[in-house]
C-alpha cells in the first residue's frame, strides 16, 4: 500500500499564507499531528520525504530511516511565496485556476508539478504492491498524486482540500492505482 501524507502544521500554514519552498519547522500542533499520523500508520517498510524541514520532521515520527526525494517538494510559488491568500489579486487567481500551465513569476505550473510527481509515483508504484510505503509531502504534490491515481489533469488541485497531518492510501493492483481513502485525519 502507498500512503501519501501531508506534513503537520506550521505557523505559516496556520496564518493562511502560501508556503512552498520556504522552510519553517512544525509548530506544536504540527508535532501532535505528526505523532497521531505515525500512530495511525503503524509499522511501515519505507518512508520517502520531501527534503524540507516540515516534511522531514513529520517523517521522523513515522520512521528513524527516511529517504529524501526532491520530486516531492511543494509547488514553487515564486513571487507569491509567503503571501496571504487574501492578498493575491483576483486576476492572478483567475489565470491560475483556468490554466494548469500558468505559473507565478519565478514559480512552477501545476502541470510541471504533475509531471515530476507522476514520475515519482510511477517509480514507487511497483514496490508498494508488496510493502507499506509512506511518502511525506505537501498539499500540491498530494493533489498531483490524486490526479495520477484518478487519471485526471492537474486542474483537480482546485477541487479538493488536504488537511495538515492527513493521509491518502493507494493500492496498486493488476490494473493500476486504486484510491482507498483521501484526506484521512484523526
C-alpha positions in Angstrom: 0.0 0.0 0.0 1.2 3.5 -0.8 0.4 6.2 1.8 0.9 9.8 0.7 0.7 12.1 3.7 0.8 15.8 4.3 3.2 17.2 6.9 1.9 18.6 10.2 1.0 22.3 10.6 3.5 25.2 10.7 2.9 28.7 11.9 2.9 29.9 8.2 0.2 27.4 7.3 -1.8 28.4 10.3 -1.6 32.1 9.2 -3.1 31.2 5.8 0.0 32.1 3.8 1.3 30.3 0.7 4.1 28.1 1.8 6.2 26.5 -1.0 9.9 26.3 -0.7 10.4 28.4 2.5 11.5 26.0 5.2 9.8 26.5 8.6 9.6 23.8 11.3 6.4 22.3 12.6 4.6 24.2 15.3 3.3 22.4 18.4 0.0 21.4 16.7 2.0 20.1 13.8 4.1 17.9 16.1 0.9 16.5 17.6 -0.5 15.9 14.1 2.8 14.1 13.1 2.6 11.9 16.2 -1.0 11.0 15.6 -0.3 10.3 11.9 2.6 7.9 12.8 0.4 6.1 15.3 -2.4 5.7 12.7 0.0 4.4 10.0 1.8 1.9 12.3 4.8 0.0 11.1 5.9 0.7 7.6 8.7 -0.6 5.3 9.9 2.6 3.6 9.5 6.3 4.2 10.3 8.8 1.5 10.1 12.6 2.2 10.4 16.0 0.6 13.7 17.4 1.9 12.1 20.4 3.7 12.2 20.6 7.5 8.4 20.3 8.0 8.2 17.1 6.0 11.4 15.6 7.3 10.3 16.3 10.9 6.9 14.7 10.2 8.7 11.7 8.6 10.9 11.3 11.7 7.8 10.4 13.8 7.0 7.6 11.3 10.5 6.1 11.0 14.1 6.5 12.1 15.1 6.0 8.5 13.9 8.4 5.9 14.9 8.7 2.2 14.8 12.3 0.9 13.4 12.8 -2.7 13.2 16.4 -4.1 10.4 15.4 -6.5 8.1 15.6 -3.5 8.9 19.2 -2.9 5.9 21.6 -2.7 4.9 23.7 -5.7 7.3 26.6 -6.2 5.1 29.7 -5.6 7.7 32.1 -6.9 6.9 35.7 -6.2 3.7 34.6 -4.3 5.7 32.7 -1.6 4.7 33.8 1.9 1.8 35.9 0.8 -1.6 35.6 2.4 -4.2 34.1 0.1 -6.4 37.2 0.5 -3.6 39.5 -0.6 -3.4 37.9 -4.1 -5.1 39.8 -6.9 -8.2 38.2 -8.3 -6.8 38.2 -11.8 -3.9 36.0 -10.7 -6.3 33.5 -9.2 -8.4 33.5 -12.4 -5.3 32.9 -14.5 -4.1 30.2 -12.2 -7.4 28.4 -11.9 -8.1 28.4 -15.6 -4.7 27.4 -17.0 -2.7 24.5 -15.5 0.3 25.7 -17.5 0.3 29.1 -15.8 2.9 29.8 -13.2 3.6 32.7 -10.9 6.6 34.8 -11.8 9.7 32.7 -10.8 7.4 29.8 -9.9 6.1 26.5 -11.2 3.0 25.5 -13.0 0.6 22.8 -11.8 1.3 20.8 -15.0 5.0 20.8 -14.3 4.4 19.7 -10.8 2.2 16.9 -12.0 4.9 15.6 -14.3 7.5 15.3 -11.6 5.1 13.8 -9.1 3.8 11.3 -11.7 7.4 10.2 -12.4 7.9 9.6 -8.6 4.6 7.7 -8.3 5.4 5.5 -11.3 8.8 4.7 -9.7 7.4 3.6 -6.4 4.2 2.0 -7.6 5.7 -1.4 -8.1 7.4 -1.7 -4.8 4.3 -0.5 -3.0 2.5 -3.6 -4.2 4.1 -5.7 -1.5 5.3 -3.2 1.0 3.9 -0.4 3.2 5.4 2.8 1.7 4.8 6.3 3.1 5.6 9.5 1.2 5.6 12.6 3.4 5.0 15.7 1.2 2.9 18.8 0.8 -0.6 19.9 -0.4 0.1 20.3 -4.1 2.1 17.1 -4.6 -0.7 15.2 -2.8 -3.3 16.8 -5.2 -1.0 15.8 -8.1 -0.9 12.3 -6.8 -4.7 12.2 -6.7 -4.7 13.3 -10.3 -2.2 10.5 -11.2 -4.4 7.9 -9.4 -7.7 9.0 -11.0 -6.3 9.8 -14.4 -7.3 13.5 -14.2 -5.5 16.6 -15.2 -3.8 19.0 -12.8 -6.9 21.1 -12.5 -8.2 18.7 -9.9 -6.0 20.7 -7.5 -8.6 23.4 -7.3 -11.4 20.9 -6.4 -10.1 19.2 -3.2 -8.8 20.1 0.2 -5.8 18.5 2.0 -5.6 18.9 5.8 -2.3 19.0 7.7 -1.4 15.6 9.1 -3.8 13.8 6.7 -3.2 10.7 4.6 -4.3 9.2 1.3 -3.9 5.5 0.7 -3.5 3.9 -2.7 -3.4 0.2 -3.6 -1.5 -0.7 -6.7 -3.4 -3.6 -8.3 -3.3 -5.5 -11.5 -4.9 -2.6 -13.4 -3.1 0.2 -11.8 -3.6 2.5 -8.8 -6.9 2.5 -6.8 -7.7 5.2 -4.3 -8.7 3.7 -0.9 -9.1 6.9 1.0 -8.3 10.6 0.8 -7.7 13.4 3.4 -8.0 10.9 6.3 -7.4 12.6 9.7 -7.9 11.5 13.3 
